[in-house]
Amino acid sequence: MDFIGVDGCKKGWFAVTLDSEGSWQIYLYKTIENLWNTSNLARNAIR
């Protein structure tokens, strides 16, 4: 993944990832730690 956008929500953390080919995915994580461990390879975070 090249980019990730993250926001908090009632069920934890909502993330959308985008790669250099334009493919995107949506994820829901219970904790910020789970999100970080899974998505720390993103080159850029969108805040």
C-alpha positions in Angstrom: 0.0 0.0 0.0 1.2 3.5 -0.8 -1.3 5.7 1.1 -3.6 5.2 4.1 -6.3 7.4 5.5 -7.4 6.7 9.1 -10.2 8.0 11.3 -11.7 6.9 14.6 -15.2 5.4 14.8 -17.5 3.8 17.4 -16.1 0.3 16.6 -12.4 1.3 16.6 -10.4 2.6 13.7 -11.5 2.9 10.1 -8.8 2.9 7.4 -8.8 3.3 3.6 -5.7 2.3 1.7 -4.7 3.2 -1.9 -1.9 1.7 -4.0 0.0 3.1 -6.9 -2.3 1.3 -9.4 -5.4 3.0 -8.0 -6.7 0.0 -6.1 -8.3 0.8 -2.7 -9.4 -1.3 0.3 -11.4 -0.5 3.4 -10.5 -1.9 6.8 -11.9 -1.7 10.4 -9.5 -2.3 13.3 -10.5 -2.7 17.0 -7.4 -1.0 18.3 -4.9 1.5 17.0 -2.2 -1.1 17.8 -3.9 -3.5 15.4 -4.0 -0.9 12.7 -0.4 0.1 13.2 0.9 -3.5 13.1 -1.0 -4.2 9.9 -0.5 -0.9 8.0 2.9 0.4 9.0 4.2 -0.3 5.6 2.3 2.6 4.1 4.6 5.2 2.6 2.3 8.1 3.4 -0.5 8.8 5.9 -3.3 11.0 4.9 -4.6 13.0 7.8 
